[in-house]
Amino acid sequence: MRNVRVQLAYDGSRFFGWQRQDGFPSVQEALEEALASLVGERITVHGAGRTDTGVHALRQVASFHVDTELDDNRLWHALNAHLADGAVIRCLETCRDDFHAQFDARGKRYLYRVVIGRFRPPFARELAHWVREPLDVGAMRGAAERMLGKHDFSALANVGSPRKSNVRNLTALRVVARREVLALIARADGFLYNMMRTIAGTLIEVGRGKIAPEEIDAILASRDRTRAGPTAPASGLYLLSVLYDEPCFIGAERATAGLSGTKPVR
Amino acid sequence: MRNVRVQLAYDGSRFFGWQRQDGFPSVQEALEEALASLVGERITVHGAGRTDTGVHALRQVASFHVDTELDDNRLWHALNAHLADGAVIRCLETCRDDFHAQFDARGKRYLYRVVIGRFRPPFARELAHWVREPLDVGAMRGAAERMLGKHDFSALANVGSPRKSNVRNLTALRVVARREVLALIARADGFLYNMMRTIAGTLIEVGRGKIAPEEIDAILASRDRTRAGPTAPASGLYLLSVLYDEPCFIGAERATAGLSGTKPVR
């Protein structure tokens, strides 16, 4: 038995989220099926985080114990050969036996992508959230700055009845505008349920002038979800990377997952 | 009655090509249906060129005569509101009464997109052609240069029994490599059936070392289709633009069609 970790990219529009649920193809199931067809036994895979239906990942991390004679490189290729369309293992490596993709995670980075245009983008509509009207990027940056730091994020997440702490440390939140694409890039020690989508929905309301940047402090302090913006659609959300204290996938071979392959050169 | 021309972008994976054929949703049908629902009568739309099933367009051009009181800007928005998902009119303008999108076309530009990577790209697989192994870009550029100019392109197209001339003037053929994406960009006074896909399939064989750049001259001279490479898949092909002697869409308002919206920022 050895402990293996993988870094995955997947198109969320092709799966019902990360977590295995009978009758609905999930990324976890796809990976476990690929493993089962290789080693002939059911192996449970632990993901760093659960992504919802329609949410994409560029560098999700998962770990599992497996008993195989294949070396890392062969195991990597064999798993990708068996993996369902829409998901790819970008790199694979054997790690210390007690590594756990979820429990060892120290934080995550998320990307939320908005395409701004008068009409629905013809290409790959499941890969971004479409907004009709121009947004005030300056105001959005002002609001983003007020979200930074250690807060109770109950107002910017769908936490239901909070039992444990809803305090998280948002250490980065960038608003990047490139032509008609707006990218919100966040880093935190942890994200509450729908936190990134609520941050995005709230920043979009700020960009529309519906919420003033100055209101963010009061919204956070209120811990009242109803005062923030809507939960933005899953289609725009990408798990960018998972942060660990130890270096991961440094030596491992990497596959370019064809992530630039979706943009027509003009 | 006035004569109107439109510039369209569409995702070819959502249509059975440009040309109307009963029972199979086409871009022409989508545009004619949108027009019919606006003006209440069936209007025939003339496209600059017929794209096959799965072939995309960034700037297809079509023209039609219509009797409406809507000005260009209103007509543009109304048509887009009725147009099927996956297609968008980027701009619209009233033009001289005898303009015809097909007969007045002086040439076209095509893009063929290849994503190179060990594993199938997880995102938007219908928007590019996936090639596993690295390609020799230098050799491909050498072969591309030999294809330039005025030739009988029977060897690089699927023309069947040639009745009229198969001579075309290929005035540009660039091989652009950016990270894992390879773009072939061609301009000619006209393209024979499957000519761009055969040029792409042949250049890919050159990149693989299966065909030497020096062989291109003999392949062209032979006019023998079997000596060239395979017809590359439709998924990689984009109609980039249609060339006319007169300036088109200069004054017209344009819609960014969210074409950059398919590339995740990392």
Boltz contact constraints between the chains, C-beta under 6 A:
constraints:
  - contact:
      token1: [A, 9]
      token2: [B, 122]
      max_distance: 6.0
  - contact:
      token1: [A, 10]
      token2: [B, 122]
      max_distance: 6.0
  - contact:
      token1: [A, 11]
      token2: [B, 122]
      max_distance: 6.0
  - contact:
      token1: [A, 11]
      token2: [B, 123]
      max_distance: 6.0
  - contact:
      token1: [A, 80]
      token2: [B, 119]
      max_distance: 6.0
  - contact:
      token1: [A, 86]
      token2: [B, 122]
      max_distance: 6.0
  - contact:
      token1: [A, 87]
      token2: [B, 122]
      max_distance: 6.0
  - contact:
      token1: [A, 88]
      token2: [B, 119]
      max_distance: 6.0
  - contact:
      token1: [A, 88]
      token2: [B, 122]
      max_distance: 6.0
  - contact:
      token1: [A, 115]
      token2: [B, 258]
      max_distance: 6.0
  - contact:
      token1: [A, 115]
      token2: [B, 261]
      max_distance: 6.0
  - contact:
      token1: [A, 117]
      token2: [B, 256]
      max_distance: 6.0
  - contact:
      token1: [A, 117]
      token2: [B, 258]
      max_distance: 6.0
  - contact:
      token1: [A, 118]
      token2: [B, 255]
      max_distance: 6.0
  - contact:
      token1: [A, 119]
      token2: [B, 80]
      max_distance: 6.0
  - contact:
      token1: [A, 119]
      token2: [B, 88]
      max_distance: 6.0
  - contact:
      token1: [A, 119]
      token2: [B, 255]
      max_distance: 6.0
  - contact:
      token1: [A, 121]
      token2: [B, 258]
      max_distance: 6.0
  - contact:
      token1: [A, 121]
      token2: [B, 261]
      max_distance: 6.0
  - contact:
      token1: [A, 122]
      token2: [B, 9]
      max_distance: 6.0
  - contact:
      token1: [A, 122]
      token2: [B, 10]
      max_distance: 6.0
  - contact:
      token1: [A, 122]
      token2: [B, 11]
      max_distance: 6.0
  - contact:
      token1: [A, 122]
      token2: [B, 86]
      max_distance: 6.0
  - contact:
      token1: [A, 122]
      token2: [B, 87]
      max_distance: 6.0
  - contact:
      token1: [A, 122]
      token2: [B, 88]
      max_distance: 6.0
  - contact:
      token1: [A, 122]
      token2: [B, 257]
      max_distance: 6.0
  - contact:
      token1: [A, 123]
      token2: [B, 11]
      max_distance: 6.0
  - contact:
      token1: [A, 123]
      token2: [B, 262]
      max_distance: 6.0
  - contact:
      token1: [A, 124]
      token2: [B, 124]
      max_distance: 6.0
  - contact:
      token1: [A, 124]
      token2: [B, 262]
      max_distance: 6.0
  - contact:
      token1: [A, 127]
      token2: [B, 262]
      max_distance: 6.0
  - contact:
      token1: [A, 128]
      token2: [B, 261]
      max_distance: 6.0
  - contact:
      token1: [A, 179]
      token2: [B, 260]
      max_distance: 6.0
  - contact:
      token1: [A, 180]
      token2: [B, 256]
      max_distance: 6.0
  - contact:
      token1: [A, 180]
      token2: [B, 258]
      max_distance: 6.0
  - contact:
      token1: [A, 181]
      token2: [B, 260]
      max_distance: 6.0
  - contact:
      token1: [A, 181]
      token2: [B, 261]
      max_distance: 6.0
  - contact:
      token1: [A, 183]
      token2: [B, 265]
      max_distance: 6.0
  - contact:
      token1: [A, 238]
      token2: [B, 264]
      max_distance: 6.0
  - contact:
      token1: [A, 255]
      token2: [B, 118]
      max_distance: 6.0
  - contact:
      token1: [A, 255]
      token2: [B, 119]
      max_distance: 6.0
  - contact:
      token1: [A, 256]
      token2: [B, 117]
      max_distance: 6.0
  - contact:
      token1: [A, 256]
      token2: [B, 180]
      max_distance: 6.0
  - contact:
      token1: [A, 257]
      token2: [B, 122]
      max_distance: 6.0
  - contact:
      token1: [A, 258]
      token2: [B, 115]
      max_distance: 6.0
  - contact:
      token1: [A, 258]
      token2: [B, 117]
      max_distance: 6.0
  - contact:
      token1: [A, 258]
      token2: [B, 121]
      max_distance: 6.0
  - contact:
      token1: [A, 259]
      token2: [B, 264]
      max_distance: 6.0
  - contact:
      token1: [A, 260]
      token2: [B, 179]
      max_distance: 6.0
  - contact:
      token1: [A, 260]
      token2: [B, 181]
      max_distance: 6.0
  - contact:
      token1: [A, 261]
      token2: [B, 115]
      max_distance: 6.0
  - contact:
      token1: [A, 261]
      token2: [B, 121]
      max_distance: 6.0
  - contact:
      token1: [A, 261]
      token2: [B, 128]
      max_distance: 6.0
  - contact:
      token1: [A, 261]
      token2: [B, 181]
      max_distance: 6.0
  - contact:
      token1: [A, 262]
      token2: [B, 123]
      max_distance: 6.0
  - contact:
      token1: [A, 262]
      token2: [B, 124]
      max_distance: 6.0
  - contact:
      token1: [A, 262]
      token2: [B, 127]
      max_distance: 6.0
  - contact:
      token1: [A, 262]
      token2: [B, 262]
      max_distance: 6.0
  - contact:
      token1: [A, 262]
      token2: [B, 263]
      max_distance: 6.0
  - contact:
      token1: [A, 263]
      token2: [B, 262]
      max_distance: 6.0
  - contact:
      token1: [A, 263]
      token2: [B, 263]
      max_distance: 6.0
  - contact:
      token1: [A, 264]
      token2: [B, 238]
      max_distance: 6.0
  - contact:
      token1: [A, 264]
      token2: [B, 259]
      max_distance: 6.0
  - contact:
      token1: [A, 265]
      token2: [B, 183]
      max_distance: 6.0
